[in-house]
């Protein structure tokens, strides 16, 4: 299914982009402030969200299904941790802490998506 492959592509792009931006933020690299680096994640994440919703509609999966709801809750935590890592945390150690926590939540979301189980 092309829609699922597109969704997985957006997942990979989003995860890789977050990983790389995190490294840049922790190391204080100037490239993380470049306009394209700040805009592109929003484009990718919009594609990710649109394909996720399209998959739910196409496959007739309720957003209240336990594993989908777990992913939604984890997504909120992931976004909050990313905001702390990239905008709120001031020291490299704190940026790294929130970044690693966000990566762990990302891994959880990925595991839930693969297994369709909240306790993978």
Backbone as a ProteinNet text record, in pm:
[ID]
protein_1_A
[PRIMARY]
XXXXXXXXXXXXXXXXXXXXXXXXXXXXXXXXXXXXXXXXXXXXXXXXXXXXXXXXXXXXXXXXXXXXXXXXXXXXXXXXXXXXXXXXXXXXXXXXXXXXXXXXXXXXXXXXXXXXXXXX
[TERTIARY]
85.1	0	89.6	71.8	154.8	142.9	23.6	2	84.8	87.6	165.9	315.3	362	503.6	540.4	451.2	474.1	478.7	388.4	386.1	517.5	563.6	689.2	806.4	804.7	908.8	909.9	792.7	784.1	832.5	802.7	851.1	1003.7	1063.6	1209.5	1272.1	1214.1	1264.9	1251.5	1138.6	1114.8	1212.9	1228.7	1319.8	1464.1	1507.5	1644.8	1668.9	1572.6	1585.9	1594	1509.8	1511.7	1645.7	1693.2	1820.9	1933.4	1940.1	2047.9	2037.4	1915.4	1898.3	1937	1905.5	1944	2094.5	2166	2312.8	2361.9	2302.8	2342.9	2315.9	2199.5	2165.3	2259.2	2285.1	2371.1	2511.6	2560.1	2695.4	2699.6	2583.8	2580.1	2614	2578.5	2609.1	2517.5	2573	2497.3	2395.5	2422.5	2333.9	2192.5	2176.3	2041.7	1949.8	2007.8	1927.9	1895.5	1946.5	1919.2	1768.6	1714.9	1570.6	1515.9	1582.8	1536.2	1535	1635.7	1644.3	1530.9	1485.7	1375.7	1239.2	1226.3	1096.7	1071.9	1174.3	1158	1094.8	1130	1065.6	913.9	866.6	721.5	654.8	722.5	670.7	664.2	773.4	778.7	674.2	665.2	570.6	425.6	401	266.3	233.2	328.2	308.9	286.9	359.7	345.5	205.9	159	25.8	-84.6	-70.9	-172.4	-180.2	-65	-68.2	-120.1	-92	-144.4	-296.9	-351.5	-497.1	-557.5	-494	-543.6	-543.2	-440.5	-436.1	-549.2	-572.7	-681.3	-815.9	-838.1	-964.3	-973.4	-867.8	-866.8	-885.3	-816.6	-822.3	-934.5	-1009.5	-1122.2	-1080.2	-972.9	-922.5	-962.7	-1021.9	-1063.6	-942.2	-939.1	-830	-836.1	-947.1	-959.1	-914.6	-869.9	-810.7	-690.5	-671.1	-568.3	-430.5	-385.8	-251.1	-242.4	-350	-349.7	-351.7	-433	-439.8	-305.4	-239.2	-106.2	-7.4	-16.2	72.1	41.1	-85.6	-124.2	-71.3	-87	-38	114.7	179.6	325.3	371.7	295.7	330.2	329.5	231.2	225.6	348.1	386	505.7	631.4	638.6	753.2	768.6	657.6	660.9	706.9	650.8	688.2	837.1	886.7	1028.3	1115.9	1071.2	1144.9	1151.5	1041.5	1039.8	1139.4	1140.6	1237.4	1380.4	1404.8	1540.3	1588.6	1499.8	1543.5	1517.4	1426.8	1391.4	1407.3	1376.9	1373.5	1504.3	1557.5	1682	1796.2	1875.8	1983.4	2121	2142.5	2274.9	2278.2	2395.4	2406.3	2360.8	2387	2347.6	2195.3	2127.5	1980.5	1921.2	1979.6	1934.3	1947.1	2060.7	2085.4	1986.7	1957.4	1863.5	1725.8	1672.1	1539	1539.7	1650.4	1663.8	1661.1	1736.9	1739.4	1602.2	1538.4	1403.9	1306.4	1316.1	1229.4	1258.1	1384.4	1419.7	1363.8	1363	1304.1	1154.2	1088.1	944.1	920.9	1006.3	996.4	1008.7	1104.3	1122.4	998.3	938.3	815.3	704.3	686.7	583.9	608.1	732.9	767	731.4	766.6	734.9	585.7	510.4	364.5	308.2	362	314	339.8	453.5	489.5	407.4	390.7	326.1	176.1	128.1	-11.2	-43.9	54.2	40.3	104.3	39	92	205.2	221	323.6	422.9	468.5	560.3	686.4
-117.8	0	124	205.7	324.8	422.3	438.5	531.2	489.8	361.9	313	335.7	310.9	333.6	481.4	568.2	711.8	751.8	694.7	722.8	678.2	558.8	508.2	597.5	645.3	737.2	863.7	919.6	1038.7	1008.3	889.5	850.1	851.6	789.6	782.4	920.8	1003.6	1140.2	1222	1208.2	1282.2	1239.4	1109.4	1058.3	1095.5	1079.2	1113.8	1263.7	1344.2	1489	1531.9	1472.2	1505	1464.5	1346	1297.8	1395.5	1433.6	1521.7	1661.9	1715.7	1847.9	1843.9	1735.1	1721.6	1727.3	1654.2	1660	1802.5	1869.5	2007.2	2101.3	2087.5	2173.3	2149	2023.4	1989.6	2044.5	2037.9	2085.4	2234.6	2300.7	2444.3	2483	2399.6	2425.8	2535	2621.5	2732.7	2685.1	2572.9	2526.4	2495.1	2466.9	2434.8	2556.9	2676.1	2797.9	2841.2	2769.1	2801	2786.9	2877.5	2881.3	2747.6	2686.6	2559.7	2449	2447.4	2346.3	2365	2487.8	2514.2	2489.6	2502.3	2486.6	2342.9	2277	2143.4	2041.4	2039.8	1943.1	1960.2	2082.4	2105.9	2049.8	2062.2	2006.9	1854.6	1793.7	1647.6	1599.7	1666.1	1622.7	1642.7	1743.7	1760.9	1644.4	1605.8	1488.7	1362.8	1350.7	1235.6	1231.2	1343.7	1349.9	1326.3	1384.8	1366.4	1220.6	1156.6	1015.3	927	963.5	886.1	892.3	1012	1028	954.8	966.9	897.9	746.3	693.3	549.4	508.2	589.5	558.4	554.8	651.5	658.2	542.9	522.2	417.4	278.5	253.6	121.2	109.4	218.9	223.5	184.5	249.9	227.1	346.9	321.1	428.1	488.9	621.6	683.8	647.8	589	548.1	404	336.4	203.9	217.9	121	136.5	171.8	104.2	131.6	265.8	307.5	439	549.3	532.5	631.1	641.3	528.6	529.5	609.9	594.2	670.3	819.6	855.1	996.1	1058.5	988	1038	1047.7	945.7	948.3	1061.7	1089.8	1199.5	1333.2	1352.5	1476	1486.8	1375.7	1374.9	1401.5	1341.5	1358.6	1505.6	1567.5	1709.4	1795.5	1769.6	1847.7	1830.5	1708.4	1684.3	1752	1751.7	1820.3	1970.6	2027.7	2171.6	2202	2117.4	2137.5	2124	2023	1999.8	2113.1	2167.1	2263.1	2409.2	2435.2	2575.2	2616.5	2528.5	2568.5	2539.6	2419.4	2382	2473.3	2516.5	2610.9	2545.5	2442.9	2381.2	2259.6	2227.3	2108.2	1980.3	1970.1	1849.7	1836.6	1946.1	1941.3	1918.8	1983.2	1960	1811.8	1752.3	1610.9	1521.8	1554.9	1475.4	1472.5	1588.3	1593.6	1530.6	1547.4	1488	1335.4	1279.3	1133.9	1082.9	1152.7	1112.5	1114.9	1217.5	1226.5	1111	1075.7	962.8	831.5	816.5	696.4	691.1	805	809.9	779.6	831.8	802	651.4	588.7	443.5	369.2	417.6	356.9	366.5	485.4	502.9	408.8	394	304.6	159.9	119.4	-15.7	-42.5	54.3	41.1	30.6	109.4	107.1	-28.7	-87.6	-215.6	-330.7	-328.4	-441.7	-424.5	-300.9	-266.9	-308.1	-295	-327.6	-216.5	-178.9	-71.7	-121.6	-251.3	-308.8	-392.6	-346.5	-422.8	-450.5
0	0	0	-103.1	-121.5	-4.1	48	159.8	281.5	310.9	424.7	401.5	280	249.2	261.9	218.3	231.4	379.6	457.7	601.6	666.9	632.7	688.5	646.2	522.3	476.9	562.8	589.6	674.8	816.9	868	1001	1002.2	902.5	895.8	880.1	793	774.7	902.2	969.3	1092.3	1201.6	1219.1	1322	1294.7	1169.5	1134	1152.3	1107.1	1121.9	1267.2	1351.7	1494.7	1555.6	1519.5	1571	1534.4	1407.6	1361.3	1422.8	1428.5	1489.8	1637.1	1704	1844.6	1862.4	1777.8	1783.9	1762.4	1664.1	1636.3	1751.6	1813.7	1928.1	2046.1	2074.5	2188.3	2167.8	2044.4	2014.4	1983.5	1986.7	1962.3	1819.3	1724.8	1584.4	1527.1	1448.1	1389.6	1285.2	1216.7	1109.3	1158.7	1287.7	1337.2	1336.4	1323.5	1319	1176.1	1078.1	937.7	911.7	832.7	808	756.2	661	604.9	710.9	796.3	902.8	1002.9	1020.3	1113.8	1050.7	917.9	850.3	805.4	752.2	695.8	791	919.7	1009.9	1016.9	1006	1009	883.6	770.8	644.8	654.2	700.4	713.7	814	928.2	1030.9	988.1	905.3	849.9	757.5	673.4	587.9	669.5	777.2	866.9	927.9	975	1036.4	933.1	816	710.7	668	649.7	610.1	722.5	847.3	961	964.2	947.2	947.4	828.2	713	593.5	613.2	679.2	707.9	801.9	904.9	997.7	925	838.5	763.9	664.2	587.4	484.6	544.8	654.9	718.1	821.8	836.5	930.6	1072.2	1119.5	1255	1340.4	1453.1	1543.4	1613.6	1626.4	1702.1	1850.3	1893.3	2033.1	2055.5	1950.3	1965.8	2057.9	2146.6	2250.3	2195.3	2090.9	2041.4	1969.3	1903.4	1836.7	1941.5	2043	2151.5	2223.7	2242.9	2305.5	2221.1	2088.1	1999.9	2005.5	2015.4	2022.4	2151.1	2262.2	2391.1	2388.3	2331.8	2320.8	2229.6	2124	2034	2107.6	2194.3	2273.8	2363.7	2427	2512	2428.6	2311	2220.5	2179.9	2145.8	2107.1	2224.6	2343	2461.8	2493.1	2487.9	2514.8	2409.4	2283.7	2178.2	2200.9	2246.7	2277.5	2389.6	2491.7	2600.1	2547.6	2464.1	2413.2	2324.2	2239.9	2139.1	2175.3	2267.2	2294.2	2439.7	2533.2	2673.6	2746.3	2728	2796.4	2750.4	2843.9	2813.3	2809.5	2890.3	2893.4	2800.2	2748	2662.9	2734.1	2863.4	2937.8	2943.7	2969.6	2974.4	2835.5	2735.1	2596.6	2563.5	2600.1	2572.1	2646.3	2770.8	2849.4	2783.6	2750.1	2688.7	2549	2476.9	2344.2	2352.4	2445.6	2462.7	2507.1	2598.8	2641.8	2523.7	2440.8	2322.4	2226.5	2209.3	2122.7	2177.4	2307.8	2368.9	2343.1	2351.8	2322.5	2174.8	2088	1944.9	1921.4	1988.2	1975.1	2024.7	2133	2183.2	2078.2	2019.9	1916.8	1799.5	1761.1	1650.5	1686.6	1806.7	1851.5	1856.4	1905.6	1910.1	1768.8	1677.2	1538.3	1473.7	1501.7	1441.1	1500.2	1632.1	1700.1	1720.9	1710.6	1743.8	1886.8	1972.2	2114.2	2196	2304	2388.3	2477.5	2487.3	2575.9	2498.4	2387.7	2303.4	2379.8
[MASK]
++++++++++++++++++++++++++++++++++++++++++++++++++++++++++++++++++++++++++++++++++++++++++++++++++++++++++++++++++++++++

